[in-house]
């Protein structure tokens, strides 16, 4: 059950973008598993892809197509990752793009393919044709909610958010959807996310905005430390609002970036709240570091520790596990005598040891909450970072033990 997360009930349409979903029977029957997103001519796109060396065929093809042409369509399937399939996977990804391009009267390079699901199984391309025929007929502007549901795999809750901002007395809208629950760890990306906006922004500036927003959102989350083979974040700007943003130093850019950051952060947090088997939503701050690299290094050492994560699941204030993770993070010249630790506002460690005022009852009370805030101070500078993670439960093991069955 997702921690403090409910599915969206309404998502704003974005002028110039239409969506549709269909059931193709890619892996399961009785649920939509293919999504089509159509963009108006002139839409600009920015994208960030997984850096996993075993990246999936659709990632390779999407990169190639994005470099060759302005995209008109995103074609997304759930249930099959089309990863680990070598040349056959590339052939199938390209074939799915051709099937759509032939029906939509565009070049194959105008189609960006995305897949999510089981790794190492052939993509049943023959099932795409009939589904694409239905998708092209059903395209509509208010299809975001259905698309959020259709891209789910082990997710229990659809994930979507909309924001608006005012630029030059006109309204700019942003809507994003995402999927992700397990195999979540940043190295961009660790999920699928698709974000649309009606702002008019040059492709280079759009890419900059997306990469900045990702740093404190999708690249600041982890469920299990596993970076996926498939995942991507795509930002589409149709320009339909006729609100032009062309200067990174302008108030207009700052307003747009703030709204985009909120969308990305809300989607990223939704992924963590719906982490596989999660019973805790954990905000982890590491402060007073020398530089950003070391505070993030320590944050992820703690967040990836199975001992810390199982203690969180048990609501056990076993703070020694946190200190051990800090100590083995590999930070040079760490003065442990300066380290302090708080959990949900309870000071547990001061000056590298148990705080004189701390009691086990205080720690136990703090750890029973579904939302846990861990703050670690290093006492060596002003750098700080924030990431979000989950506990590690019996249910996580069950989900992943049964994933292919």
C-alpha positions in Angstrom: 0.0 0.0 0.0 1.4 3.4 -1.0 2.5 5.6 1.9 0.3 8.7 2.0 -0.3 8.6 -1.7 -3.6 8.7 -3.6 -4.0 8.6 -7.4 -4.7 11.9 -9.1 -8.3 12.7 -9.9 -7.7 15.4 -12.5 -4.8 16.3 -14.7 -4.7 19.4 -16.9 -4.8 19.0 -20.6 -1.9 20.6 -22.5 -2.8 22.3 -25.7 -1.0 20.6 -28.6 -0.8 17.1 -26.9 -3.2 14.3 -27.3 -3.1 10.8 -25.7 -4.7 7.4 -26.0 -4.4 4.0 -24.5 -5.2 0.5 -25.7 -4.9 -3.2 -24.7 -2.5 -5.1 -26.8 -1.9 -8.1 -24.6 1.9 -7.5 -24.4 2.1 -9.6 -21.2 -1.2 -9.5 -19.4 -4.7 -9.4 -20.7 -7.6 -7.3 -19.4 -5.7 -4.0 -19.0 -4.4 -1.2 -21.2 -0.7 -1.7 -21.8 0.1 0.6 -24.8 0.0 4.4 -24.7 0.4 6.8 -27.6 1.2 10.5 -27.1 0.9 12.8 -30.1 2.5 16.2 -30.2 1.6 19.1 -32.5 4.1 20.0 -35.3 6.8 22.3 -33.9 6.9 20.7 -30.4 10.4 20.8 -28.9 11.6 17.9 -26.8 14.2 17.4 -24.1 15.0 14.0 -22.7 17.3 12.3 -20.2 17.9 8.5 -20.4 19.3 5.8 -18.2 23.1 5.5 -18.0 22.9 1.8 -17.4 25.4 0.1 -19.8 22.8 -2.5 -20.6 20.3 0.0 -21.7 17.3 -1.3 -23.5 16.7 -1.3 -27.2 14.0 1.4 -27.0 16.4 3.7 -25.2 19.0 3.3 -27.9 16.4 3.9 -30.7 14.8 6.8 -28.9 18.2 8.5 -28.6 18.8 7.9 -32.3 15.4 9.2 -33.4 15.6 12.3 -31.1 18.9 13.2 -32.7 17.6 12.8 -36.2 14.1 14.4 -36.1 11.6 16.4 -34.1 9.3 13.9 -32.4 5.6 13.7 -33.3 4.8 10.6 -31.2 5.8 8.7 -28.1 4.9 5.0 -28.2 5.0 3.4 -24.8 4.3 -0.2 -23.8 4.2 -1.8 -20.4 4.8 -5.5 -19.6 7.9 -6.1 -21.7 11.1 -4.1 -21.3 12.6 -5.2 -24.7 16.0 -5.2 -22.8 18.8 -7.8 -23.0 17.6 -8.8 -26.5 20.6 -7.7 -28.5 20.1 -7.0 -32.2 16.6 -8.6 -32.1 15.5 -6.0 -29.6 16.7 -3.2 -31.8 14.9 -4.7 -34.7 11.7 -5.0 -32.8 11.9 -1.4 -31.4 12.4 0.0 -34.9 9.6 -2.2 -36.2 7.1 -0.8 -33.7 8.1 2.7 -34.8 7.6 1.8 -38.5 4.1 0.3 -37.7 3.1 3.7 -36.3 4.8 5.8 -38.9 3.0 4.0 -41.7 -0.4 4.6 -40.1 0.3 8.1 -39.0 2.0 9.3 -42.2 5.3 10.4 -40.6 8.8 9.2 -40.8 9.9 6.4 -38.3 12.4 8.8 -36.7 9.5 11.0 -35.6 8.5 8.2 -33.2 10.2 7.7 -29.9 9.7 4.2 -28.4 9.6 3.4 -24.6 9.1 0.1 -22.9 8.9 -1.1 -19.3 8.4 -4.6 -17.8 10.2 -7.9 -17.8 13.8 -8.0 -19.1 15.0 -10.7 -21.5 11.7 -11.5 -23.3 11.0 -10.9 -27.0 8.7 -7.9 -27.7 5.6 -9.2 -29.4 5.6 -6.6 -32.2 2.8 -8.3 -34.1 0.4 -7.2 -31.3 1.2 -3.5 -31.9 -0.6 -3.0 -35.2 -4.2 -3.5 -34.1 -3.5 -1.5 -30.9 -2.0 1.4 -32.9 -5.1 1.5 -35.1 -7.3 2.0 -32.0 -4.9 4.5 -30.5 -4.9 6.8 -33.5 -8.7 6.9 -33.4 -8.9 7.5 -29.7 -6.4 10.3 -29.3 -7.8 13.1 -27.0 -6.4 16.0 -25.0 -7.8 14.8 -21.7 -6.1 11.3 -21.8 -3.4 11.9 -19.2 -5.1 10.0 -16.4 -5.7 6.9 -18.5 -2.0 7.1 -19.7 -0.8 7.3 -16.1 -2.6 4.0 -15.4 -1.6 2.3 -18.6 2.2 2.7 -18.1 2.1 1.0 -14.6 3.9 -2.2 -13.9 4.3 -3.1 -10.2 3.0 0.3 -9.3 -0.1 0.2 -7.0 -1.1 3.9 -7.7 -1.1 5.9 -10.9 1.2 8.9 -10.6 0.4 12.3 -12.1 0.6 16.0 -11.3 -0.3 19.4 -12.9 1.0 22.9 -12.2 0.4 26.3 -13.6 2.5 29.4 -13.5 2.0 33.0 -14.6 4.4 34.5 -17.1 3.9 38.0 -18.5 0.3 37.9 -17.2 -0.5 34.7 -19.1 -0.9 31.1 -17.9 1.5 28.3 -18.6 0.5 24.7 -17.8 2.6 21.7 -17.0 1.3 18.1 -16.6 3.4 15.1 -15.9 2.9 11.4 -15.4 5.4 8.8 -14.2 5.7 5.1 -13.4 8.1 3.4 -11.0 8.0 1.3 -7.9 11.0 -1.0 -7.9 14.4 -1.0 -9.6 14.7 2.6 -8.5 18.0 4.4 -8.1 19.2 7.5 -9.8 21.7 7.5 -12.6 19.1 9.0 -14.8 16.7 7.7 -15.0 15.1 5.2 -12.7 11.5 5.3 -14.0 9.5 6.5 -17.0 8.2 10.1 -16.8 6.5 12.1 -19.5 5.9 15.8 -19.0 4.1 18.2 -21.3 3.9 22.0 -21.2 2.5 24.6 -23.5 5.4 27.0 -23.0 7.5 28.1 -26.1 11.1 27.4 -25.2 14.2 26.7 -27.3 15.3 23.0 -27.2 18.7 23.8 -25.5 17.0 25.8 -22.8 14.4 23.2 -22.3 17.1 20.5 -21.9 18.9 22.7 -19.3 15.7 23.2 -17.3 14.9 19.4 -17.4 18.4 18.4 -16.3 18.4 21.0 -13.4 14.9 19.8 -12.3 15.9 16.2 -12.4 18.9 16.7 -10.1 16.7 17.4 -7.0 13.9 15.1 -8.0 14.3 11.9 -10.0 18.1 11.8 -9.3 17.4 12.1 -5.6 15.3 9.0 -5.0 16.1 5.4 -4.3 14.1 2.3 -3.4 16.6 -0.5 -3.8 19.8 0.9 -5.4 19.1 -0.8 -8.7 19.4 1.5 -11.8 17.0 0.3 -14.5 17.9 -0.6 -18.1 15.0 1.2 -19.7 14.0 4.4 -18.1 13.7 7.9 -19.3 12.3 11.3 -18.6 10.9 13.3 -21.5 9.8 17.0 -21.5 7.6 18.2 -24.4 7.0 21.9 -25.1 4.3 22.6 -27.6 4.5 26.4 -27.6 0.7 26.5 -27.8 0.4 29.1 -25.0 2.6 31.5 -27.1 4.4 32.4 -23.9 8.1 32.7 -25.0 10.9 32.0 -22.6 14.4 32.5 -24.1 16.7 33.8 -21.3 17.9 31.6 -18.4 18.4 34.8 -16.3 14.9 36.0 -16.8 12.0 36.1 -14.3 10.0 34.1 -16.9 12.5 31.2 -16.9 12.6 31.2 -13.1 8.8 31.0 -12.9 8.7 28.2 -15.4 11.6 26.3 -13.8 9.9 26.6 -10.3 6.7 25.0 -11.7 8.7 22.3 -13.6 10.7 21.5 -10.4 7.5 21.1 -8.4 6.1 18.7 -11.0 9.3 16.6 -11.1 9.7 16.5 -7.3 6.0 15.5 -6.7 6.3 12.7 -9.3 9.6 11.5 -7.8 8.2 11.5 -4.3 5.2 9.6 -5.6 7.5 6.9 -6.9 9.0 6.5 -3.4 5.7 6.6 -1.6 4.7 3.7 -3.9 8.0 1.9 -3.6 7.6 -1.9 -3.8 6.4 -3.1 -0.4 7.1 0.3 1.2 5.6 1.1 4.6 7.8 4.1 5.3 8.4 7.3 3.3 11.9 8.6 4.4 13.3 12.0 3.8 17.0 11.9 4.4 19.0 15.1 4.8 22.8 15.2 5.1 24.1 18.7 6.1 27.2 20.5 7.2 29.4 18.7 4.6 32.4 20.0 2.7 30.9 19.7 -0.7 27.9 18.3 -2.5 29.6 15.1 -3.6 30.3 13.9 -0.1 26.9 14.7 1.3 25.3 12.8 -1.5 27.7 9.9 -1.1 26.8 9.6 2.6 23.1 10.0 1.9 23.0 7.1 -0.5 25.2 5.0 1.7 22.6 5.3 4.4 19.6 4.9 2.0 21.0 1.8 0.4 21.9 0.0 3.6 19.8 -3.1 4.0 20.3 -3.0 7.8 19.0 0.6 8.0 16.1 -0.1 5.7 15.0 -3.2 7.6 15.3 -1.3 10.9 13.0 1.3 9.4 10.5 -1.4 8.5 10.6 -2.8 12.0 10.2 0.8 13.5 13.4 0.0 15.4 15.5 3.1 16.4 18.7 1.1 15.7 20.7 4.3 15.1 24.1 2.4 15.2 23.3 1.1 11.7 23.0 4.7 10.5 26.3 5.7 12.0 27.9 2.6 10.5 26.7 3.5 7.0 28.0 7.1 7.4 31.4 5.7 8.5 31.7 3.3 5.6 30.6 5.8 2.9 34.2 6.5 2.0 34.4 10.2 2.9 38.0 11.2 3.5 39.1 12.6 6.9 35.6 12.4 8.4 35.8 13.5 12.0 33.2 11.3 13.7 33.4 13.4 16.8 31.5 16.1 14.9 28.7 13.9 13.6 25.1 14.3 14.9 21.9 12.5 14.1 18.2 13.3 14.5 15.1 11.2 13.6 11.8 13.0 13.4 13.3 15.8 15.4 14.6 13.6 18.2 18.3 14.2 18.8 19.9 10.8 19.1 23.6 11.4 18.5 25.7 14.5 19.4 29.4 14.8 19.0 29.7 11.3 17.5 28.0 9.5 20.4 24.7 8.9 22.1 23.1 12.2 23.1 22.9 12.6 26.9 19.2 13.5 26.8 18.2 10.7 24.4 16.0 7.8 25.5 15.0 4.6 23.7 11.4 5.5 24.2 11.8 8.7 22.3 13.5 6.9 19.4 10.8 4.2 19.3 8.0 6.8 19.2 9.7 8.6 16.3 10.2 5.5 14.3 6.6 4.3 14.5 5.5 7.1 12.1 4.9 6.3 8.5 6.8 9.3 7.4 10.4 9.5 8.8 12.8 12.5 8.6 16.4 11.6 9.2 18.9 14.4 9.5 22.7 13.7 9.7 25.1 16.6 10.4 28.8 16.2 9.6 30.1 19.4 11.2 32.6 20.2 8.5 31.1 22.7 6.1 27.9 24.1 4.6 27.1 21.6 1.8 23.8 19.8 2.2 21.5 17.4 0.2 18.1 15.8 0.5 17.0 12.4 -0.9 14.0 10.2 -0.5 13.9 6.5 0.1 11.8 3.7 1.6 12.1 0.9 4.1 12.7 -2.8 3.0 9.8 -5.1 3.9 8.8 -8.7 3.5 6.4 -7.5 0.7 9.3 -6.2 -1.4 10.9 -9.6 -1.3 7.6 -11.3 -2.3 6.9 -8.9 -5.2 10.3 -9.4 -6.7 10.4 -13.2 -6.0 7.2 -13.5 -7.9 7.7 -10.9 -10.6 8.2 -13.3 -13.5 5.7 -16.0 -12.3 
